[in-house]
Amino acid sequence: MSLTEITTRIAAAEAAAGRTPGSTTLIAVSKVQPNERVEAVLQEGQRCFGENRVQEAQGKWPGFMESFQGVDLHLIGPLQTNKARAAMELFHAIHSVDRPKLASTLARLAQEIGSCPDIFVQINTGDEGQKAGCPIGEADAFIAECRGLDLPVKGLMCIPPVDEEPSLHFALLAKIAARNGLSGLSMGMSGDFESAIAQGATHIRVGSAIFGARDYGEG
Ligand SMILES: *Cc1c(COP(=O)(O)O)cnc(C)c1O
């Protein structure tokens, strides 16, 4: 699918939901994609991109940022505290803040560096054992803790369990955001972004629908 087709579908979903045109930010998820494909999408005018690994992003984005002005880079994957400084130096937003130790590390580094990327708190809306994200029951307290640390919390992020109806998770995330006075909602991927827009997504993270399937190779 082309970038134009995706933006057309976003506009249609916004209209269907009675939302303001352009109120959804498309994050083009470029992880694992070959540089030629990423460059082609940059050439088409897309500037907002998502990566899920700090190291992979460090390898490709400084170069692209020299060639293309105005790139807005979002970290959407898990962040280890020992990579926090590198992440803060490269990314404009971090969508995976999910635990007190990471929050306090980011806050300390923000003091030191003098700036901080936009912060999204990731919620484990399925309360899945192995999965990243703050447990639902700790969400309000953790959001308050992040704010207490002066982190610029813009919203919440979720990745619904693969085998469940995503719209229920989007609705839950929207509810937690609303009761905490947060307007940002990072939710919706290639298979479900229209449903996410219907539930109020402000940031959708779309990879394969734009770039094609990711080729992880033979490993
Ligand atoms: C890879 C990834 C996406 C994009 O997934 P697609 O199904 O390719 O659109 C979105 N969000 C996160 C957190 C991801 O890791």
The ligand as an SDF file (V2000), in Angstrom:
LIG
                    3D

 15 15  0  0  0  0  0  0  0  0999 V2000
    6.3780   -2.9000   14.7590 C   0  0  0  0  0  0  0  0  0  0  0  0
    5.4780   -2.0870   15.6040 C   0  0  0  0  0  0  0  0  0  0  0  0
    4.3670   -1.4180   15.0350 C   0  0  0  0  0  0  0  0  0  0  0  0
    3.9920   -1.5040   13.5730 C   0  0  0  0  0  0  0  0  0  0  0  0
    3.4050   -2.7270   13.2760 O   0  0  0  0  0  0  0  0  0  0  0  0
    2.7080   -3.0030   11.8490 P   0  0  0  0  0  0  0  0  0  0  0  0
    1.7820   -4.1070   12.1160 O   0  0  0  0  0  0  0  0  0  0  0  0
    3.8130   -3.3340   10.8960 O   0  0  0  0  0  0  0  0  0  0  0  0
    2.0020   -1.7570   11.4560 O   0  0  0  0  0  0  0  0  0  0  0  0
    3.5970   -0.6360   15.8770 C   0  0  0  0  0  0  0  0  0  0  0  0
    3.8750   -0.5080   17.1950 N   0  0  0  0  0  0  0  0  0  0  0  0
    4.9220   -1.1420   17.7630 C   0  0  0  0  0  0  0  0  0  0  0  0
    5.1730   -0.9580   19.2190 C   0  0  0  0  0  0  0  0  0  0  0  0
    5.7450   -1.9500   16.9940 C   0  0  0  0  0  0  0  0  0  0  0  0
    6.7960   -2.5650   17.5750 O   0  0  0  0  0  0  0  0  0  0  0  0
  1  2  1  0
  2  3  1  0
  2 14  2  0
  3  4  1  0
  3 10  2  0
  4  5  1  0
  5  6  1  0
  6  7  2  0
  6  8  1  0
  6  9  1  0
 10 11  1  0
 11 12  2  0
 12 13  1  0
 12 14  1  0
 14 15  1  0
M  END
$$$$
